[in-house]
């Protein structure tokens, strides 16, 4: 059992051995706010799909795309992919290839 305090809010955290039970436990936690009151909603906890690991390089997220290039040289394949993505996908600000 661990207690964390930040910005005047204490959070009690327990780690469950069973992952599903652990997710349900997070939804039952109560947070004592200022004036000794318990807010109704602190966080929205949902199960979802996403990367199981977030890689970073120079403090930026990095996604690696791997492919078998046995029938073509890597350089021309990457150039083709870059051109296709730049033509068809508008990357949000801060994203780059």
C-alpha positions in Angstrom: 0.0 0.0 0.0 1.4 3.4 -0.9 0.2 7.0 -0.2 1.0 9.8 -2.6 0.4 13.5 -1.8 0.5 16.2 -4.5 -1.2 19.5 -4.7 -2.9 18.9 -1.4 -4.7 15.7 -2.6 -3.8 12.3 -1.0 -4.2 9.2 -3.2 -4.1 5.7 -1.7 -2.9 3.1 -4.1 -3.0 -0.7 -3.8 -1.6 -3.0 -6.4 -3.8 -6.1 -7.0 -2.3 -9.4 -8.1 -5.1 -9.9 -10.6 -5.0 -7.3 -13.4 -8.7 -7.1 -13.9 -9.4 -6.7 -10.2 -6.7 -4.0 -10.2 -8.5 -2.1 -12.9 -11.8 -2.4 -10.9 -10.1 -1.2 -7.7 -8.9 2.0 -9.3 -12.5 2.9 -10.0 -13.4 2.4 -6.3 -10.7 4.6 -4.9 -11.8 7.7 -2.9 -9.7 10.9 -2.9 -10.0 13.2 0.1 -9.9 16.8 -1.2 -9.6 20.0 0.6 -12.2 20.7 3.4 -12.3 16.9 4.0 -14.7 16.3 1.1 -14.8 13.4 -1.4 -15.3 14.6 -5.0 -17.8 12.5 -7.0 -15.6 12.2 -10.1 -11.8 12.3 -10.1 -10.9 10.3 -13.1 -12.6 8.4 -16.0 -11.0 4.9 -15.9 -11.6 2.8 -19.0 -10.1 -0.3 -20.5 -8.7 0.3 -24.0 -6.2 -0.9 -26.6 -2.9 0.8 -27.1 0.8 0.2 -27.1 2.1 -1.9 -24.3 5.4 0.0 -24.4 5.9 3.7 -25.3 9.4 4.2 -26.8 11.0 7.6 -26.5 14.0 9.2 -28.3 15.2 12.7 -27.2 12.1 13.0 -25.0 9.7 12.4 -28.0 7.6 9.3 -28.6 9.0 7.0 -31.3 7.0 4.4 -33.3 9.0 1.8 -35.3 7.4 0.2 -38.3 9.1 -3.0 -39.4 8.8 -4.8 -42.7 10.5 -7.5 -44.7 12.4 -5.9 -47.6 13.9 -8.9 -49.2 12.6 -8.2 -52.7 13.6 -4.5 -52.8 16.3 -2.3 -51.5 15.5 -0.5 -48.2 16.3 3.0 -49.4 13.9 3.0 -52.4 11.2 1.4 -50.3 11.4 4.0 -47.5 11.3 6.8 -50.2 8.1 5.2 -51.7 6.5 5.0 -48.2 7.4 8.5 -47.3 6.0 9.9 -50.5 2.8 7.9 -50.1 2.3 9.1 -46.5 3.0 12.7 -47.3 0.6 12.6 -50.2 -2.3 10.9 -48.3 -1.9 11.7 -44.6 -1.9 15.2 -43.0 0.2 14.7 -39.9 -0.8 16.8 -36.8 1.5 19.5 -35.6 4.6 18.0 -33.9 4.5 14.8 -35.9 7.1 13.9 -38.5 8.5 11.0 -40.5 
